Amino acid sequence: MFSKEIFGQRLKAIRKEKKETQDDLALILDVGKSHISEMERGNRTTTAEKIALICEHYRVSADYLLGLSDDPNPR
């Protein structure tokens, strides 16, 4: 089941693992830094298009990012 908290935790962990700032990710997604902060805190989600961009950028599966799988590798 989808959880905004898991989504936020995984997004933050992946971003930090890649040594990117919230500003970096905000530029990629064309949103404000506060939007990234809200997502990482589990208070907000984003569009399917932006989730696809995150997955492509970080090369992780959407199922992993959304908390539906524990396997981060896309198929």
C-alpha positions in Angstrom: 0.0 0.0 0.0 1.3 3.5 -0.9 2.6 5.6 1.9 3.6 9.2 1.6 6.1 8.7 4.5 7.9 5.8 2.8 7.9 7.8 -0.5 9.5 10.7 1.2 12.0 8.7 3.1 13.1 6.9 0.0 13.2 10.0 -2.1 15.4 11.7 0.5 17.7 8.7 0.9 18.2 8.4 -2.9 18.8 12.1 -3.4 21.4 12.2 -0.6 23.0 9.0 -1.9 23.5 10.8 -5.2 24.9 13.8 -3.4 22.2 16.2 -4.7 20.6 19.0 -2.9 16.9 19.7 -2.7 17.6 22.6 -5.0 19.1 20.3 -7.6 16.1 18.0 -7.6 13.7 21.0 -7.7 15.4 22.2 -10.9 15.0 18.8 -12.5 11.3 18.6 -11.6 10.7 22.3 -12.3 9.2 22.8 -8.8 10.2 24.9 -5.8 12.6 23.7 -3.1 9.7 23.7 -0.7 7.9 21.2 -2.8 10.8 18.8 -2.5 11.0 19.4 1.3 7.3 18.7 1.7 7.6 15.4 -0.3 10.6 14.3 1.7 8.7 15.0 5.0 5.8 12.9 3.8 3.4 15.8 3.6 3.0 15.9 -0.2 3.2 13.8 -3.3 3.6 14.9 -6.9 2.3 14.0 -10.4 2.9 10.7 -12.2 5.0 12.6 -14.7 7.3 13.9 -12.0 7.5 10.5 -10.4 8.6 9.1 -13.8 11.3 11.9 -14.0 12.6 11.0 -10.5 12.7 7.3 -11.4 14.5 8.0 -14.7 16.9 10.5 -13.1 17.9 8.2 -10.2 17.4 4.9 -12.1 15.1 3.4 -9.5 11.8 1.7 -10.0 8.6 3.5 -9.3 7.4 0.5 -7.2 10.4 1.0 -5.0 10.0 4.8 -4.7 6.3 4.4 -3.9 6.9 1.8 -1.3 5.3 -1.1 -3.2 8.6 -3.1 -3.5 11.8 -3.3 -1.6 13.8 -3.8 -4.9 15.1 -0.4 -6.1 16.2 -1.7 -9.5 14.0 -1.1 -12.5 13.1 -4.0 -14.7 
